[in-house]
Amino acid sequence: MRLILTTETTTRSIRVTVSGDVDFGQAAYLIDTVSDLLSAHPDVQELHLDFTKLTFLDSTGLSALLQIHRQTTELGARMHLDNRPAHLDRILEITGLLDYLTANRSEETEVR
């Protein structure tokens, strides 16, 4: 299935609704789209990735999430993984990334 991204932006937040597969053939599209949005909105505080319509995510998709997380962190913004389906939570749990990618900023500060 192909990947369709729908975006909404405000002064302080970006929402990207992810529909379809985030896999080897599509992950770069997600990274490029988010990178372009972050570049166009340097004052953004919140990036919401809405996975309500996610059908599949492979290791390349997982790598894309890590890259996006790195970008948002470098900007001082917070990434949210909204409406995660069970299969995404399972992948994040198995890889040990669930807490890393979903912890709030105060939790991150306490751990360090």
C-alpha positions in Angstrom: 0.0 0.0 0.0 1.3 3.5 -0.7 1.9 6.2 1.8 -0.3 9.2 2.0 0.6 12.1 4.3 -1.8 14.8 5.2 -0.4 17.9 7.0 -1.8 20.7 9.2 0.3 23.4 10.6 -0.1 26.3 13.0 2.5 28.7 14.4 3.6 26.3 17.1 2.5 22.8 15.9 2.6 20.5 13.0 0.3 17.4 12.5 1.1 14.8 10.0 -1.5 12.1 9.5 0.1 8.9 8.2 -2.0 6.7 6.0 -0.7 3.4 4.6 2.7 1.8 4.9 5.9 3.3 6.2 8.4 0.8 4.7 11.6 0.7 2.7 10.0 2.3 -0.3 8.1 5.0 1.5 10.1 6.0 4.6 12.1 8.6 2.8 8.9 10.4 1.8 7.9 10.7 5.4 11.4 12.0 6.5 11.5 14.5 3.6 8.0 15.8 4.3 8.6 16.3 8.0 12.1 17.8 7.4 10.5 20.3 4.9 7.8 21.2 7.4 10.3 21.7 10.2 12.5 23.9 8.0 9.5 26.0 7.0 8.3 26.3 10.7 11.5 26.8 12.8 9.5 28.0 15.8 7.4 24.8 16.0 7.1 23.4 19.5 5.1 20.2 18.8 5.2 17.7 16.0 2.3 15.2 16.0 2.5 12.1 13.9 -1.0 10.6 13.7 -0.9 6.9 13.0 -4.7 6.2 13.0 -4.4 5.0 9.4 -1.0 3.3 9.6 -1.2 -0.2 8.0 2.4 -1.3 8.2 5.8 -0.2 9.5 9.1 -2.0 9.0 12.6 -1.4 10.2 13.2 1.4 7.7 10.0 3.0 9.0 11.3 2.7 12.5 14.6 4.3 11.5 12.6 7.1 10.0 10.9 7.7 13.3 14.3 7.9 15.0 15.6 10.4 12.4 12.5 12.5 12.9 12.8 12.3 16.6 16.4 13.5 16.3 15.4 16.5 14.1 12.6 17.6 16.4 14.8 17.3 19.5 17.5 19.4 17.8 14.9 22.1 17.3 13.8 21.9 20.9 10.4 20.6 19.8 8.6 17.5 21.1 7.5 14.7 18.9 4.2 12.9 19.7 3.2 9.5 18.2 -0.6 9.9 18.3 -3.2 7.2 17.9 -0.7 4.4 17.6 -2.2 1.1 16.5 -1.3 -2.1 18.5 1.1 -3.3 15.8 3.2 -0.1 16.1 3.3 -0.3 19.9 4.4 -3.9 19.6 7.3 -3.0 17.3 8.3 -0.1 19.6 8.1 -2.4 22.7 10.1 -5.2 21.0 12.9 -2.8 20.0 12.9 -1.0 23.3 12.0 2.3 21.7 8.5 2.8 23.1 9.6 4.8 26.2 12.3 6.6 24.3 10.0 7.9 21.5 7.0 8.5 23.7 8.4 9.8 27.0 7.5 13.4 27.9 10.3 16.0 28.2 10.2 16.0 32.1 10.6 12.2 32.1 13.6 12.5 29.7 15.2 15.1 32.0 14.7 13.0 35.1 16.4 9.9 33.5 19.5 11.8 32.5 
